[in-house]
């Protein structure tokens, strides 16, 4: 064997050892990574739960604002003698009552 080939084979052997060691580490740690990823996906952190609750509350508050504006508009039309507007105002008021328990009440400052 020529010295050039011997050097090339030696370098290749050294390089492959690193690759094989890296592959072995990857194979050994793969189950741990898979399990931890599964646990992470299956559980919700407290901050994630708080963020989700905050988004839901904001959506309810936005809907309550829309309903309040519609109720005011229909109430004004009802006061002008529009019977259909009176019925709409009652339906809106019922939806507002149903939505109200899901919106937290802010404590009043003294």
C-alpha positions in Angstrom: 0.0 0.0 0.0 1.3 3.4 -0.9 1.9 5.9 1.9 -0.6 8.3 0.4 -3.3 5.6 0.6 -2.3 4.7 4.1 -2.7 8.4 5.2 -6.1 8.7 3.4 -7.4 5.5 5.0 -6.2 6.6 8.5 -7.8 10.0 8.1 -11.1 8.4 6.9 -11.0 6.0 9.9 -10.6 8.9 12.3 -13.3 10.9 10.6 -15.7 8.0 10.7 -15.2 7.4 14.4 -16.6 10.9 15.1 -19.5 10.3 12.9 -20.2 6.9 14.4 -19.9 8.3 17.9 -22.3 11.1 17.1 -24.8 8.7 15.5 -24.6 6.4 18.6 -25.3 9.4 20.9 -28.2 10.4 18.7 -29.7 6.9 18.8 -29.3 6.6 22.6 -30.9 10.0 23.3 -33.7 9.7 20.8 -36.2 7.9 23.1 -35.6 10.5 25.8 -36.2 13.4 23.4 -39.3 11.7 22.0 -40.8 11.1 25.5 -40.0 14.6 26.7 -41.5 16.1 23.6 -44.7 14.1 24.2 -44.9 15.2 27.8 -44.4 18.8 26.8 -47.2 18.5 24.2 -49.5 16.8 26.6 -49.2 19.3 29.4 -50.0 23.0 29.5 -47.9 25.3 31.5 -49.5 27.7 33.9 -48.5 30.7 31.8 -50.0 29.1 28.7 -53.2 28.4 30.5 -53.3 32.1 31.8 -52.7 33.4 28.3 -55.5 31.2 26.9 -57.9 32.4 29.6 -56.9 36.0 29.0 -57.7 35.6 25.3 -61.1 34.1 26.1 -62.0 36.9 28.5 -61.0 39.5 25.9 -63.2 37.9 23.3 -66.1 37.8 25.7 -65.5 41.5 26.6 -65.4 42.4 22.9 -68.6 40.5 22.3 -70.2 42.3 25.3 -69.2 45.6 23.8 -70.8 44.8 20.5 -74.0 43.6 22.2 -74.1 46.7 24.3 -73.9 49.0 21.2 -76.5 46.9 19.4 -78.8 47.0 22.5 -78.5 50.8 22.8 -79.4 51.2 19.1 -82.4 48.8 19.2 -83.6 50.4 22.5 -83.6 53.8 20.8 -85.6 52.4 17.9 -87.9 50.7 20.4 -88.5 54.0 22.1 -89.5 55.5 18.7 -92.3 52.8 18.5 -90.6 50.1 16.4 -92.0 46.8 17.8 -89.4 44.6 15.9 -86.6 46.6 17.5 -88.1 45.9 20.9 -88.0 42.2 20.3 -84.4 42.5 19.0 -83.4 44.5 22.1 -84.9 41.8 24.3 -83.0 39.0 22.5 -79.7 41.0 22.8 -80.3 41.6 26.5 -80.8 37.9 27.0 -77.5 37.1 25.3 -75.8 39.8 27.4 -77.1 38.2 30.6 -75.9 34.8 29.5 -72.5 36.2 28.6 -72.0 38.2 31.8 -71.0 35.4 34.2 -68.0 34.6 32.0 -66.5 38.1 32.4 -64.6 38.8 35.6 -65.6 41.9 37.6 -62.8 44.3 38.4 -62.8 45.5 42.0 -63.7 49.1 42.5 -61.0 51.5 43.7 -61.9 53.6 46.7 
